[in-house]
């Protein structure tokens, strides 16, 4: 799974960082950045939760083609 934050949409609420600080980091400029290229499988549920809860819907997820 890959995850992407659209910095045009992100409003810096930091909810994603609170849910999964291993993957998301709040940038000094006020938006979240993604720390990993490939999301470790044990963090995928947290990343999905962060995407669901992002108020700006700035988090997009790309699922791998092969099932986990
Ligand atoms: S929850 Fe959404 S709006 Fe908030 S920092 Fe994360 S990506 Fe940005």
Backbone and ligand atoms as CSV (ligand in chain L), in Angstrom:
chain,resi,resn,atom,element,x,y,z
A,1,UNK,N,N,0.852,-1.187,0.000
A,1,UNK,CA,C,0.000,0.000,0.000
A,1,UNK,C,C,0.892,1.243,0.000
A,2,UNK,N,N,0.463,2.194,-0.809
A,2,UNK,CA,C,1.144,3.493,-0.789
A,2,UNK,C,C,0.144,4.543,-0.352
A,3,UNK,N,N,0.647,5.610,0.240
A,3,UNK,CA,C,-0.246,6.672,0.695
A,3,UNK,C,C,0.336,8.008,0.267
A,4,UNK,N,N,-0.567,8.922,-0.051
A,4,UNK,CA,C,-0.154,10.223,-0.552
A,4,UNK,C,C,-0.986,11.305,0.114
A,5,UNK,N,N,-0.334,12.392,0.493
A,5,UNK,CA,C,-1.062,13.544,1.018
A,5,UNK,C,C,-1.046,14.647,-0.034
A,6,UNK,N,N,-2.229,15.105,-0.393
A,6,UNK,CA,C,-2.349,16.232,-1.314
A,6,UNK,C,C,-2.174,17.520,-0.510
A,7,UNK,N,N,-1.013,18.140,-0.660
A,7,UNK,CA,C,-0.718,19.304,0.174
A,7,UNK,C,C,-1.572,20.505,-0.209
A,8,UNK,N,N,-2.209,20.478,-1.371
A,8,UNK,CA,C,-3.149,21.554,-1.716
A,8,UNK,C,C,-4.423,21.453,-0.884
A,9,UNK,N,N,-4.789,20.219,-0.520
A,9,UNK,CA,C,-6.010,20.008,0.251
A,9,UNK,C,C,-5.741,20.017,1.751
A,10,UNK,N,N,-4.603,19.512,2.148
A,10,UNK,CA,C,-4.302,19.367,3.569
A,10,UNK,C,C,-4.361,20.719,4.259
A,11,UNK,N,N,-5.078,20.732,5.386
A,11,UNK,CA,C,-5.222,21.968,6.152
A,11,UNK,C,C,-4.459,21.894,7.469
A,12,UNK,N,N,-3.625,20.865,7.607
A,12,UNK,CA,C,-2.739,20.804,8.752
A,12,UNK,C,C,-3.413,20.509,10.081
A,13,UNK,N,N,-4.540,19.825,10.045
A,13,UNK,CA,C,-5.210,19.486,11.301
A,13,UNK,C,C,-4.370,18.528,12.151
A,14,UNK,N,N,-3.545,17.761,11.496
A,14,UNK,CA,C,-2.662,16.863,12.228
A,14,UNK,C,C,-3.321,15.603,12.747
A,15,UNK,N,N,-4.545,15.350,12.326
A,15,UNK,CA,C,-5.228,14.145,12.797
A,15,UNK,C,C,-4.481,12.900,12.335
A,16,UNK,N,N,-4.027,12.922,11.103
A,16,UNK,CA,C,-3.301,11.769,10.571
A,16,UNK,C,C,-2.039,11.510,11.401
A,17,UNK,N,N,-1.368,12.573,11.809
A,17,UNK,CA,C,-0.145,12.424,12.598
A,17,UNK,C,C,-0.471,11.809,13.957
A,18,UNK,N,N,-1.613,12.234,14.518
A,18,UNK,CA,C,-2.026,11.676,15.794
A,18,UNK,C,C,-2.359,10.200,15.695
A,19,UNK,N,N,-2.912,9.796,14.562
A,19,UNK,CA,C,-3.307,8.397,14.393
A,19,UNK,C,C,-2.102,7.528,14.054
A,20,UNK,N,N,-1.239,8.013,13.205
A,20,UNK,CA,C,-0.122,7.175,12.755
A,20,UNK,C,C,1.141,8.007,12.539
A,21,UNK,N,N,1.813,8.365,13.620
A,21,UNK,CA,C,3.018,9.199,13.497
A,21,UNK,C,C,4.175,8.494,12.816
A,22,UNK,N,N,4.073,7.149,12.682
A,22,UNK,CA,C,5.131,6.425,11.974
A,22,UNK,C,C,5.105,6.740,10.481
A,23,UNK,N,N,3.948,7.163,9.986
A,23,UNK,CA,C,3.787,7.357,8.543
A,23,UNK,C,C,3.629,8.838,8.188
A,24,UNK,N,N,2.923,9.580,9.047
A,24,UNK,CA,C,2.655,10.984,8.730
A,24,UNK,C,C,3.442,11.897,9.660
A,25,UNK,N,N,3.899,12.998,9.100
A,25,UNK,CA,C,4.599,13.993,9.894
A,25,UNK,C,C,4.065,15.363,9.509
A,26,UNK,N,N,3.862,16.205,10.505
A,26,UNK,CA,C,3.381,17.549,10.205
A,26,UNK,C,C,4.563,18.435,9.845
A,27,UNK,N,N,4.517,18.971,8.671
A,27,UNK,CA,C,5.587,19.805,8.143
A,27,UNK,C,C,5.503,21.197,8.763
A,28,UNK,N,N,6.634,21.861,8.856
A,28,UNK,CA,C,6.640,23.207,9.425
A,28,UNK,C,C,5.738,24.168,8.658
A,29,UNK,N,N,5.532,23.899,7.392
A,29,UNK,CA,C,4.700,24.777,6.572
A,29,UNK,C,C,3.213,24.561,6.812
A,30,UNK,N,N,2.871,23.597,7.670
A,30,UNK,CA,C,1.481,23.466,8.051
A,30,UNK,C,C,0.706,22.393,7.318
A,31,UNK,N,N,1.397,21.498,6.685
A,31,UNK,CA,C,0.709,20.374,6.068
A,31,UNK,C,C,1.462,19.086,6.376
A,32,UNK,N,N,0.761,17.996,6.178
A,32,UNK,CA,C,1.353,16.703,6.513
A,32,UNK,C,C,2.168,16.165,5.348
A,33,UNK,N,N,3.231,15.471,5.688
A,33,UNK,CA,C,3.999,14.773,4.670
A,33,UNK,C,C,4.060,13.296,5.035
A,34,UNK,N,N,4.330,12.482,4.044
A,34,UNK,CA,C,4.400,11.031,4.222
A,34,UNK,C,C,5.862,10.631,4.367
A,35,UNK,N,N,6.136,9.830,5.389
A,35,UNK,CA,C,7.518,9.481,5.708
A,35,UNK,C,C,7.989,8.214,5.020
A,36,UNK,N,N,7.067,7.417,4.533
A,36,UNK,CA,C,7.445,6.113,4.000
A,36,UNK,C,C,7.005,5.981,2.545
A,37,UNK,N,N,7.751,5.196,1.786
A,37,UNK,CA,C,7.343,4.912,0.418
A,37,UNK,C,C,6.254,3.860,0.397
A,38,UNK,N,N,6.531,2.773,1.062
A,38,UNK,CA,C,5.580,1.657,1.146
A,38,UNK,C,C,5.130,1.543,2.599
A,39,UNK,N,N,3.809,1.518,2.806
A,39,UNK,CA,C,3.295,1.434,4.168
A,39,UNK,C,C,3.486,0.013,4.693
A,40,UNK,N,N,4.163,-0.147,5.830
A,40,UNK,CA,C,4.306,-1.492,6.407
A,40,UNK,C,C,2.932,-2.094,6.677
A,41,UNK,N,N,2.791,-3.383,6.450
A,41,UNK,CA,C,1.466,-4.005,6.513
A,41,UNK,C,C,0.812,-3.820,7.880
A,42,UNK,N,N,1.626,-3.791,8.951
A,42,UNK,CA,C,1.022,-3.642,10.277
A,42,UNK,C,C,0.467,-2.237,10.507
A,43,UNK,N,N,0.817,-1.311,9.643
A,43,UNK,CA,C,0.313,0.062,9.805
A,43,UNK,C,C,-0.808,0.390,8.832
A,44,UNK,N,N,-1.170,-0.554,7.981
A,44,UNK,CA,C,-2.150,-0.243,6.936
A,44,UNK,C,C,-3.505,0.156,7.514
A,45,UNK,N,N,-3.948,-0.532,8.565
A,45,UNK,CA,C,-5.252,-0.195,9.143
A,45,UNK,C,C,-5.247,1.228,9.696
A,46,UNK,N,N,-4.132,1.599,10.325
A,46,UNK,CA,C,-4.041,2.953,10.870
A,46,UNK,C,C,-4.041,3.996,9.754
A,47,UNK,N,N,-3.378,3.677,8.673
A,47,UNK,CA,C,-3.337,4.613,7.546
A,47,UNK,C,C,-4.729,4.762,6.931
A,48,UNK,N,N,-5.460,3.641,6.837
A,48,UNK,CA,C,-6.837,3.732,6.324
A,48,UNK,C,C,-7.699,4.583,7.252
A,49,UNK,N,N,-7.501,4.394,8.547
A,49,UNK,CA,C,-8.282,5.175,9.508
A,49,UNK,C,C,-7.945,6.668,9.368
A,50,UNK,N,N,-6.665,6.962,9.221
A,50,UNK,CA,C,-6.264,8.359,9.045
A,50,UNK,C,C,-6.901,8.944,7.787
A,51,UNK,N,N,-6.917,8.173,6.711
A,51,UNK,CA,C,-7.516,8.667,5.468
A,51,UNK,C,C,-9.006,8.922,5.655
A,52,UNK,N,N,-9.679,8.035,6.380
A,52,UNK,CA,C,-11.114,8.203,6.614
A,52,UNK,C,C,-11.402,9.414,7.479
A,53,UNK,N,N,-10.497,9.710,8.389
A,53,UNK,CA,C,-10.775,10.759,9.358
A,53,UNK,C,C,-10.200,12.113,8.973
A,54,UNK,N,N,-9.416,12.164,7.937
A,54,UNK,CA,C,-8.876,13.456,7.504
A,54,UNK,C,C,-10.022,14.371,7.089
A,55,UNK,N,N,-10.183,15.503,7.763
A,55,UNK,CA,C,-11.316,16.388,7.467
A,55,UNK,C,C,-11.233,17.005,6.068
A,56,UNK,N,N,-10.030,17.064,5.527
A,56,UNK,CA,C,-9.853,17.684,4.214
A,56,UNK,C,C,-9.844,16.649,3.093
A,57,UNK,N,N,-9.967,15.383,3.456
A,57,UNK,CA,C,-9.895,14.286,2.485
A,57,UNK,C,C,-8.652,14.437,1.599
A,58,UNK,N,N,-7.551,14.761,2.249
A,58,UNK,CA,C,-6.308,15.001,1.523
A,58,UNK,C,C,-5.462,13.746,1.374
A,59,UNK,N,N,-5.875,12.667,2.042
A,59,UNK,CA,C,-5.063,11.455,2.041
A,59,UNK,C,C,-5.625,10.466,1.034
A,60,UNK,N,N,-4.799,10.072,0.088
A,60,UNK,CA,C,-5.237,9.063,-0.867
A,60,UNK,C,C,-4.362,7.827,-0.723
A,61,UNK,N,N,-5.000,6.685,-0.918
A,61,UNK,CA,C,-4.346,5.400,-0.719
A,61,UNK,C,C,-4.319,4.641,-2.033
A,62,UNK,N,N,-3.186,4.038,-2.319
A,62,UNK,CA,C,-3.074,3.168,-3.480
A,62,UNK,C,C,-2.815,1.757,-2.962
A,63,UNK,N,N,-3.783,0.886,-3.165
A,63,UNK,CA,C,-3.622,-0.489,-2.700
A,63,UNK,C,C,-2.711,-1.243,-3.669
A,64,UNK,N,N,-1.957,-2.167,-3.127
A,64,UNK,CA,C,-1.152,-3.040,-3.970
A,64,UNK,C,C,-2.077,-3.954,-4.758
A,65,UNK,N,N,-1.600,-4.373,-5.904
A,65,UNK,CA,C,-2.430,-5.260,-6.718
A,65,UNK,C,C,-2.493,-6.659,-6.126
A,66,UNK,N,N,-1.444,-7.079,-5.424
A,66,UNK,CA,C,-1.474,-8.405,-4.832
A,66,UNK,C,C,-2.060,-8.330,-3.424
A,67,UNK,N,N,-2.976,-9.229,-3.075
A,67,UNK,CA,C,-3.575,-9.207,-1.745
A,67,UNK,C,C,-2.554,-9.533,-0.661
A,68,UNK,N,N,-2.742,-8.944,0.519
A,68,UNK,CA,C,-1.822,-9.189,1.638
A,68,UNK,C,C,-2.114,-10.526,2.258
L,1,LIG,S1,S,-5.494,14.810,8.754
L,1,LIG,FE1,FE,-5.615,15.536,6.618
L,1,LIG,S2,S,-5.719,17.764,6.752
L,1,LIG,FE2,FE,-4.969,16.972,8.709
L,1,LIG,S3,S,-2.737,17.041,8.565
L,1,LIG,FE3,FE,-3.412,14.991,7.958
L,1,LIG,S4,S,-3.622,15.107,5.724
L,1,LIG,FE4,FE,-3.596,17.185,6.492
